[in-house]
Amino acid sequence: MILLDIANGWKTAIMIVAMIAVFYFFLIKPQSDRAKKDAAYRAGLKAGDRLMTAGGVHVSFVSADGAMATVEAAPGVRMKVQLASLQPIPVRKKESAKK
């Protein structure tokens, strides 16, 4: 093996660089990509969009003011929530018919 021929100091340095690369590509990059996607989603919200809060309440988006959003849970029932707590309503997959 090539690593056996390299001095101990270089083995350690190579392993540390490899660990940093693994952490970056498997943990840090996917998390930052997800954060960018979520921010773009929230920036594109418009009045009337159907959403779900982090607590599972289905609401309609009314407006946003900084980090806060006004949503409508029922006709005439408006609430202020954190904009970060809003997410799209999950789409359920249809169960295939059992044969």
C-alpha positions as YAML, in Angstrom:
chain: A
units: angstrom
residues:
- id: 1
  name: MET
  ca: [0.00, 0.00, 0.00]
- id: 2
  name: ILE
  ca: [1.07, 3.53, -0.68]
- id: 3
  name: LEU
  ca: [0.12, 4.78, 2.79]
- id: 4
  name: LEU
  ca: [2.56, 2.36, 4.42]
- id: 5
  name: ASP
  ca: [5.48, 4.00, 2.62]
- id: 6
  name: ILE
  ca: [4.61, 7.51, 3.82]
- id: 7
  name: ALA
  ca: [5.98, 8.86, 7.12]
- id: 8
  name: ASN
  ca: [3.63, 8.89, 10.12]
- id: 9
  name: GLY
  ca: [3.18, 12.68, 10.04]
- id: 10
  name: TRP
  ca: [1.91, 12.57, 6.48]
- id: 11
  name: LYS
  ca: [-0.44, 9.68, 7.24]
- id: 12
  name: THR
  ca: [-2.06, 11.73, 9.97]
- id: 13
  name: ALA
  ca: [-2.35, 14.82, 7.76]
- id: 14
  name: ILE
  ca: [-3.91, 12.81, 4.93]
- id: 15
  name: MET
  ca: [-6.43, 11.21, 7.29]
- id: 16
  name: ILE
  ca: [-7.41, 14.60, 8.77]
- id: 17
  name: VAL
  ca: [-7.92, 16.08, 5.30]
- id: 18
  name: ALA
  ca: [-9.96, 13.02, 4.30]
- id: 19
  name: MET
  ca: [-12.15, 13.34, 7.42]
- id: 20
  name: ILE
  ca: [-12.73, 17.05, 6.75]
- id: 21
  name: ALA
  ca: [-13.71, 16.24, 3.15]
- id: 22
  name: VAL
  ca: [-16.15, 13.55, 4.32]
- id: 23
  name: PHE
  ca: [-17.75, 15.92, 6.86]
- id: 24
  name: TYR
  ca: [-18.05, 18.66, 4.26]
- id: 25
  name: PHE
  ca: [-19.61, 16.56, 1.50]
- id: 26
  name: PHE
  ca: [-21.91, 14.46, 3.71]
- id: 27
  name: LEU
  ca: [-22.93, 16.93, 6.43]
- id: 28
  name: ILE
  ca: [-22.16, 20.59, 5.79]
- id: 29
  name: LYS
  ca: [-22.91, 20.96, 2.06]
- id: 30
  name: PRO
  ca: [-26.29, 19.15, 2.10]
- id: 31
  name: GLN
  ca: [-27.39, 21.22, 5.11]
- id: 32
  name: SER
  ca: [-26.43, 24.53, 3.46]
- id: 33
  name: ASP
  ca: [-28.13, 23.47, 0.20]
- id: 34
  name: ARG
  ca: [-31.31, 22.67, 2.15]
- id: 35
  name: ALA
  ca: [-31.15, 26.05, 3.94]
- id: 36
  name: LYS
  ca: [-30.84, 27.87, 0.59]
- id: 37
  name: LYS
  ca: [-33.77, 25.89, -0.84]
- id: 38
  name: ASP
  ca: [-35.93, 26.70, 2.21]
- id: 39
  name: ALA
  ca: [-35.03, 30.40, 2.05]
- id: 40
  name: ALA
  ca: [-35.91, 30.54, -1.66]
- id: 41
  name: TYR
  ca: [-39.23, 28.82, -0.94]
- id: 42
  name: ARG
  ca: [-40.14, 31.30, 1.79]
- id: 43
  name: ALA
  ca: [-39.08, 34.27, -0.36]
- id: 44
  name: GLY
  ca: [-41.42, 33.09, -3.12]
- id: 45
  name: LEU
  ca: [-44.54, 32.86, -0.97]
- id: 46
  name: LYS
  ca: [-47.53, 34.87, -2.12]
- id: 47
  name: ALA
  ca: [-50.93, 35.59, -0.60]
- id: 48
  name: GLY
  ca: [-53.28, 32.63, -0.75]
- id: 49
  name: ASP
  ca: [-50.61, 29.89, -0.78]
- id: 50
  name: ARG
  ca: [-51.58, 26.87, 1.30]
- id: 51
  name: LEU
  ca: [-48.94, 25.97, 3.89]
- id: 52
  name: MET
  ca: [-48.40, 24.03, 7.05]
- id: 53
  name: THR
  ca: [-46.84, 25.32, 10.27]
- id: 54
  name: ALA
  ca: [-44.21, 23.38, 12.18]
- id: 55
  name: GLY
  ca: [-47.02, 22.32, 14.54]
- id: 56
  name: GLY
  ca: [-49.00, 20.76, 11.71]
- id: 57
  name: VAL
  ca: [-51.69, 23.43, 11.33]
- id: 58
  name: HIS
  ca: [-52.76, 23.94, 7.71]
- id: 59
  name: VAL
  ca: [-52.99, 27.66, 6.94]
- id: 60
  name: SER
  ca: [-53.17, 30.17, 4.09]
- id: 61
  name: PHE
  ca: [-50.34, 32.68, 3.73]
- id: 62
  name: VAL
  ca: [-51.42, 36.33, 4.02]
- id: 63
  name: SER
  ca: [-48.25, 38.43, 4.35]
- id: 64
  name: ALA
  ca: [-44.72, 38.53, 5.72]
- id: 65
  name: ASP
  ca: [-43.04, 41.21, 7.80]
- id: 66
  name: GLY
  ca: [-39.38, 40.44, 8.42]
- id: 67
  name: ALA
  ca: [-39.09, 37.16, 10.32]
- id: 68
  name: MET
  ca: [-42.81, 37.06, 11.11]
- id: 69
  name: ALA
  ca: [-45.65, 35.98, 8.85]
- id: 70
  name: THR
  ca: [-49.39, 36.48, 9.07]
- id: 71
  name: VAL
  ca: [-51.39, 33.39, 8.19]
- id: 72
  name: GLU
  ca: [-55.08, 32.59, 8.15]
- id: 73
  name: ALA
  ca: [-56.18, 29.30, 9.76]
- id: 74
  name: ALA
  ca: [-59.89, 29.81, 9.08]
- id: 75
  name: PRO
  ca: [-61.92, 32.64, 7.54]
- id: 76
  name: GLY
  ca: [-61.31, 35.63, 9.80]
- id: 77
  name: VAL
  ca: [-58.83, 33.81, 12.08]
- id: 78
  name: ARG
  ca: [-55.38, 35.29, 11.54]
- id: 79
  name: MET
  ca: [-52.23, 34.35, 13.41]
- id: 80
  name: LYS
  ca: [-48.68, 35.64, 13.49]
- id: 81
  name: VAL
  ca: [-46.05, 32.90, 13.25]
- id: 82
  name: GLN
  ca: [-42.35, 32.68, 12.61]
- id: 83
  name: LEU
  ca: [-41.68, 32.65, 8.87]
- id: 84
  name: ALA
  ca: [-39.15, 29.85, 9.42]
- id: 85
  name: SER
  ca: [-41.89, 27.60, 10.82]
- id: 86
  name: LEU
  ca: [-43.82, 27.56, 7.52]
- id: 87
  name: GLN
  ca: [-43.35, 24.66, 5.16]
- id: 88
  name: PRO
  ca: [-45.14, 23.19, 2.16]
- id: 89
  name: ILE
  ca: [-47.93, 20.72, 2.79]
- id: 90
  name: PRO
  ca: [-46.49, 17.23, 2.24]
- id: 91
  name: VAL
  ca: [-47.91, 15.32, -0.69]
- id: 92
  name: ARG
  ca: [-49.09, 11.83, 0.16]
- id: 93
  name: LYS
  ca: [-48.18, 9.08, -2.21]
- id: 94
  name: LYS
  ca: [-51.09, 6.98, -3.34]
- id: 95
  name: GLU
  ca: [-50.85, 3.45, -2.08]
- id: 96
  name: SER
  ca: [-50.62, 0.93, -4.86]
- id: 97
  name: ALA
  ca: [-53.45, -1.55, -5.02]
- id: 98
  name: LYS
  ca: [-52.57, -4.89, -3.52]
- id: 99
  name: LYS
  ca: [-53.01, -7.81, -5.84]
...
